[in-house]
Amino acid sequence: MGKTIEFNNFQTTFNKLTRQAKNDLLKINIEFYHHDFESEPFIHVEADVENISIENVDLNGKVITILTNETAFSFTERNHYTNLSNDDVVFSSKNDDETYCIISFI
């Protein structure tokens, strides 16, 4: 990855995700890492995006949900930091500094 911009702004992250998802030629690539010293994801999903939404939820703040034909992924302001790194989006846990998710479009 290249230069990382840390801003923890869910609205900016949502805008970036929806801009990328509008390109029908791209698939989303989602990788979750957790306490992995070998740098291998424990979850890896490559799929077409059906929908990306954002909503304000009591106690959790903004929640970004990504729907694919296989599953749904949700990230909350209460539990996640968000960063942009080139064309990738990174969500990292506020509760565990070794758990994070990298989202890219391929």
C-alpha positions in Angstrom: 0.0 0.0 0.0 1.0 3.6 -0.5 0.4 6.7 1.5 -2.2 6.3 4.2 -4.6 9.1 5.1 -6.1 8.8 8.6 -9.2 10.9 9.2 -11.8 8.6 10.8 -14.7 10.2 8.8 -17.3 7.6 7.9 -19.1 9.9 5.5 -15.9 10.4 3.4 -15.2 6.6 3.5 -18.8 5.9 2.4 -18.4 8.4 -0.5 -15.2 6.7 -1.6 -16.8 3.3 -1.5 -19.9 4.3 -3.5 -17.8 6.1 -6.1 -15.7 3.0 -6.7 -18.7 0.6 -6.6 -20.5 2.6 -9.4 -18.0 1.0 -11.9 -19.8 -2.2 -12.9 -16.6 -3.7 -14.2 -15.1 -3.8 -10.7 -15.6 -6.4 -8.0 -15.1 -5.7 -4.3 -12.3 -7.5 -2.5 -12.6 -7.7 1.3 -9.9 -9.2 3.5 -10.1 -9.4 7.3 -7.0 -9.8 9.4 -7.0 -10.7 13.1 -3.9 -11.5 15.2 -2.3 -12.9 12.1 1.5 -12.8 12.3 1.8 -14.4 8.8 -0.1 -11.6 7.1 -2.8 -14.0 5.8 -6.5 -12.9 5.9 -8.8 -15.1 7.9 -11.7 -14.0 5.7 -11.4 -13.2 2.1 -14.4 -12.3 -0.1 -14.4 -11.3 -3.8 -17.9 -10.4 -5.1 -20.0 -8.0 -6.9 -21.5 -5.2 -4.8 -25.2 -5.1 -4.5 -25.6 -2.1 -2.3 -23.6 0.2 0.0 -25.5 2.2 2.6 -24.8 4.4 5.6 -27.1 5.2 8.4 -27.0 6.9 11.8 -27.8 4.4 14.7 -28.2 5.3 18.3 -25.2 4.3 20.4 -23.2 3.2 17.4 -23.0 6.5 15.4 -22.7 6.0 11.6 -22.9 2.5 10.3 -21.6 1.5 6.8 -23.1 -1.7 5.4 -21.8 -3.4 2.3 -24.0 -6.0 0.7 -22.8 -8.6 -1.8 -24.7 -11.6 -3.2 -22.9 -13.7 -0.5 -23.0 -11.7 2.6 -23.2 -8.3 4.4 -20.4 -6.4 6.2 -21.1 -3.7 8.7 -18.7 -1.2 10.2 -19.6 1.2 13.0 -18.1 4.5 14.2 -18.3 3.2 17.7 -16.0 0.2 17.0 -13.9 1.1 13.9 -11.4 3.7 12.7 -11.4 4.3 9.0 -8.5 5.2 6.7 -7.9 5.6 3.0 -4.8 4.2 1.4 -4.6 5.0 -2.4 -7.7 3.3 -3.8 -8.2 1.0 -0.7 -10.3 1.6 2.3 -9.2 0.3 5.7 -11.3 -0.3 8.8 -9.4 -1.0 12.0 -10.8 -2.0 15.3 -10.9 0.5 18.1 -10.8 -2.4 20.6 -7.9 -4.4 19.2 -4.9 -3.0 17.3 -4.3 -6.2 15.4 -7.8 -6.6 13.8 -8.5 -4.7 10.6 -10.2 -5.0 7.2 -8.9 -4.0 3.8 -11.4 -3.2 1.1 -10.3 -2.8 -2.5 -11.9 -2.9 -5.9 -10.4 -5.2 -8.6 
